[in-house]
């Protein structure tokens, strides 16, 4: 796994720490940051596919099929 060093604003660091320490869904800030990135990548993929479908005026996939594809690609 790649290691990165990032700088955070004080507000963002507090938000991350609060989620890790008080909400308890993540063991550490790295897990949370990785999840946020996965979610952003998924949203990007969805938006890209929707834009292409809108531009073409046609999609062979149903909304349920698209959602299933996006879910399978984020694991």
C-alpha positions in Angstrom: 0.0 0.0 0.0 1.3 3.4 -0.9 2.1 5.8 2.0 1.3 9.5 1.6 1.8 12.6 3.7 -0.9 15.2 3.4 -1.7 18.4 5.1 -5.1 19.1 6.4 -6.8 22.2 7.5 -7.6 22.3 11.2 -11.3 21.9 10.6 -10.8 18.9 8.3 -8.5 17.3 10.8 -11.0 17.8 13.6 -13.8 16.3 11.4 -11.7 13.2 10.6 -10.7 12.7 14.3 -14.3 13.1 15.4 -15.5 10.5 13.0 -12.8 8.1 14.0 -13.0 8.6 17.8 -16.7 9.4 18.4 -18.6 7.8 15.5 -16.5 4.6 15.4 -17.1 3.5 11.9 -13.4 3.6 11.1 -10.3 2.4 13.0 -8.2 5.3 11.9 -8.1 8.4 9.7 -6.4 6.5 6.8 -9.4 4.1 6.6 -11.8 7.1 6.5 -9.8 9.0 3.9 -9.6 5.8 1.7 -13.4 5.4 2.0 -14.0 9.1 1.1 -11.8 8.6 -2.0 -13.6 5.4 -3.0 -16.9 7.2 -2.7 -15.6 10.1 -4.8 -14.3 7.7 -7.5 -17.7 6.0 -7.5 -19.6 9.3 -7.9 -17.2 10.2 -10.7 -17.9 7.0 -12.5 -21.6 7.3 -12.1 -21.6 10.9 -13.3 -19.5 10.0 -16.3 -21.7 7.2 -17.3 -24.8 9.3 -16.9 -23.3 12.1 -19.0 -22.4 9.7 -21.8 -25.9 8.2 -21.7 -27.5 11.6 -21.8 -25.3 12.6 -24.7 -26.0 9.5 -26.7 -29.7 9.5 -25.9 -29.7 5.8 -25.3 -28.4 3.3 -22.8 -28.9 -0.5 -23.0 -28.7 -0.8 -19.2 -31.5 -0.2 -16.8 -30.9 2.0 -13.8 -30.8 -1.2 -11.6 -28.1 -2.7 -13.9 -26.0 0.5 -13.8 -26.3 0.6 -10.0 -25.2 -3.1 -9.7 -22.3 -2.5 -12.0 -21.1 0.5 -9.9 -21.5 -1.4 -6.7 -19.4 -4.3 -8.1 -16.7 -2.0 -9.3 -16.1 -0.3 -5.9 -15.1 -3.4 -4.0 
